[in-house]
Amino acid sequence: MTNAYDAFGSERKGLQHDFGFSSIVEYQGKTILFDAGTNAKVFERNVKSLKIDLRKIDVAILSHGHYDHIGGFDYLLSVNPKVKIYLPNDFFSLGAPTKFPFREAEPDVAKTLPKDQQYFRGESVVEGMVTVSTGRFWKSDVEYLTSAKEVLPGVTIIPTTSQLMGTFIKYPPFEKNPQFIGMPELSVSFATGKGEIILAGCSHSTIETIIQEIKKVRPGKIHLVAGGFHLIPYPREYIEGLAKRMREEYEVESVAPAHCTGHLGFSVFQQVFGDQYRFFGLGERINL
């Protein structure tokens, strides 16, 4: 597992630090890309410096639709346009099919209008119609995931929904009590002889929720949790409690925090996990 995009790490020739995340995993003869950083040019430079051939990527996974994880997909598709891509079921950022979220206050009015003034000439109603956007992946081999799926032997993708980042609907009938639409997110777990290895992008739905959801479908022990834990804005007390729960309650054996975990997060997890803390900065490789 190689960190190909991050804002921290040792000085290495040819690698450029930038805020974002990407990891490339070589697993049982397959090569898997998980996220692709912020800037396509920086991503291209880093993967070339790491001697990673994106034409050999078998599966690409996007954790969520934020800029600091999706940018390099443009470069990936320029060299490997037929790669299989798994996306979270996000209509607003990624163009996933969605049911029209509104309803008309007086739906029967449509029947009083001539057909050329009715949507779809009266053959379909507004409420419940499915909208499909093309988006940046419209020519790609894309699958939107809404439930856990083993996409390769031993490779399980887990969807979660963040309540911390999302979109409000304030249209009628929700103008007084806006409805919150969470942001879909994907994480991935790899089965190994040492236990599950969990890789998260930003953990907007919290790394604890991701662990809980993965344990529902992969109930074995967890050897390693890696990636972004999204702890930059959180105080020491919260991070210490989280780290201790991961070690004691969820029995996580080791951690490799990256990206948005934050300086305080790096420090606290090192204290809690000791020699089971794995440094995972830009250019680092972890043997699965």
N, C-alpha and C positions, 0 to 999 in steps of 0.2 A: 504494500500500500504506500503510494508516493504522494506527498503533498506537492502539487504542481502550481499552486497559486495561494499566496498569503502575504500578510504585511509584516511578518516577523520570521526570523530564521537566521542561520549563519550566512556570512558573506560567501557567495559561490559565484564563480565566473559564469557569466551568461544569464544568470537569473535576476529578475527584477521584482522587488517587493512592491506589492500593491494591495489595497484592502479588497478582499474578496476571497473566494475559496474554490478549490478544485482538487480532487483526489483521483488518482488512477490506480485501479486494483487489478492485479494479475492473480487469477483464481482458477485453479483446475483447468488450465489450458485456455481460459477465456480472459479477455481484457475488457474491463468495465470502467467507463468514465462516470464519475459522480461530480456534477457541477463543473463549471468552466470559467469561473472568475468574472471580472468586471470588464476588462478591456481585451478585445480579440487580438490586438497586436501584442500585448504583454503575454497573453495566453500562448500565442504562437511561439513567441521567443522562448518562453519557459519550457514548453514541451519539447522544442527542438534542442535546447540545451541539455535537457534530461534524456535526450535520445529516445523519446517516446514517439512511435509512429501511429498517428491517429487513424491512418487507413486500416489499422489492425484492431480498432475498437469494435468489439462485438455488440455491446449494449451501452447506451448512454442514459443516465438518470439525472433529471433535474429535481432538486429538492423543493424549490419554490420559485416564484416568478420575479424575485427581486434582482435589480441590476447587477449586484455583486456576485451573482451565481450563474447568470444566463449569458453574459456578454460573449464568452468564447465559443458558444454554440454556433455562432455565425462562421467562425473559422473552421470548426469541426465539420460542418455541413459542406464547406467549400472543398474539403479534401476527402470526405467520406459521406456523400449525400444519401446513401442507402442504409446508413446505420439505423438500427432499431432504437427508438427513443421512448422512454417512459416519463410521462409528465403528470403532475398533480392535476386534479379535476378543477382547474381554475379558469372560469370564463373571462373574468375581468383582465387578467394578465396574460393568459395563454390560449384563449380561444376555445376552451372546452365547450361542448354542446351544453345548452342550458334551457330550462323552461322559462318562458317569458314571465318575469316576476310580478307583473301588474294585472289587475282586473278592471274592467270598465264598471263605472257606477251604475249604468243602465245598459246592460248588454243587449237587451231586446231591441234597442233603437236600430241596431244594424239591419234588422229585417225590414225596417221601414224605408231604407235607402235603396236606390237602384244598384244593381250588381257592380257597376263600374265604380261605385263609391264605397264598396265593401272590401275589406281586406281579403285577399285571395278569392275575390268574387263570391264571397259568402260560403265558400267550401270549407273554411276552417274558422274557428273562433280564436279570439285574441288570447283568452285565458288558457294557459297550458300549452301554447304553441312552442315548439322547440326551435331555438335560434342556434345556428352553426356559423361561427366566424372562421375565416381562413387563418389569420395570424401569421407569425413568422415561420411556423412549421408546416405551412399548408401543402408543401410538396414532399414532406418527410413521412417516414414510416413511424407514425406516432400512436401511442396507446395511452389514454388517460385512465389512471387508476383510482378507484373509489373503495377498494377493499384490498386486503393483503394478498399478495400473489408471489409464488415462487417462479421467477422468470427464467432461471437457470437452475440446474441441480445444486442445492445448497445456498442459493441466492434468493432471499425473500425481501420484497419491498413492502414497507408498511406505511400506509397513509395515516396522517393525523390532521387535525384542524386546529389552527391557532385561534384562540380567543383574544390574543394580545395585539394582533395586527389583522385588519380586515376592512370591510366597507359597511357603512350605515345606509339603510333605506329609510327615508323620511317621507316618502310619498303616502297618500291615503291608501289604506286606513291606518297608517303608522305615523302620521304627522305628529301626534302627541307623545307616542312611545316608539321612537325609532328602533327598527330591528337591526341587530348586528349580524353581519355575514362574515364568518371566520375565513381565514386564509388557508387553503389546503397546502399540505406539506408532505414530502416523501422522505423517508429514511430507509436504510438498507441494512440487512443483517446477513452475515456470512457464517455458515456452519463450518467449524474446524474441529480437529481432534482435541483442542484445548478448551472449546466452548464457543459460544456465539461471539462474533466481532461485529459491533454496531457502529455504523458510520452515519453521522447526522450532518446536515448542512448548516443550519442556523438555529434549530431548536426553538423556533418561535412558539411552538406548542408546548415547550419546555422539555428538556432532555429526560426529566422524570416521567412525563406522559409517554414519550417515545419508548422508553424502557418498558413501561407497563404494557403498552400495546404489543410490543415485540414478544414479551413473555407469554402473551395469550396464544400466540401461534408457534413460538419457538421456546418452549418452557424449560429448556436446559439451562445450564450455568452460563454466565456471561463472562467471557475472558477479557474483553477489551471494549471500551466505549471511546470513540474518536470523533473528531470534527468540532464544529462550532457549538458551544453550549449557550451562547447569547446571554452572557452575565455582566456585560459592561455596565449597565445602569443599576445593578443590584448591590445592596450593602453586604458587609462581611458576614453578618449574622445569617442572612439567607443562604449565601454561598457555602458557609461552613455546614449548615444544616443539610443542604443538598448533597454535598460531598460525603458527609457521614452516612446519610441514608443510602446513597449509592453503594458505599462500601459495606455497610452493616446490614441494611434491610434487603437490598437487591443483590448483595454479594457479588458486586462487580470486582473482578480481580485486579484490573489495571485500567488506566485512562490515558488518553493522548489528546488533550484539549488543543484546539486550534482556532483560527479566525476570530470570531466575535466573543470568545470566552472572556477576554479582557485580562489586564495585568493582575488585578486582584484575584480573578479566577485562577490564573496560572499559579499564583503564589499559594492560595488556599489549597488547591488540589495537590500541589507538591507536598504541602505539610501533611495532608490527610492520607495520601497514598504512598508517600515515601519513595522507596526504591521501585514501586510499581507504577510510578508516573513516567510516561514515555514522552520524550520531547518530539514534537511533530511540526516543526517549522518548515518553511519553504525549502523544498529539495530533499527533505528527510524521507527515508524509506523505513517502513516497519515490516518485519518478516511475519507473515500470518502463520 
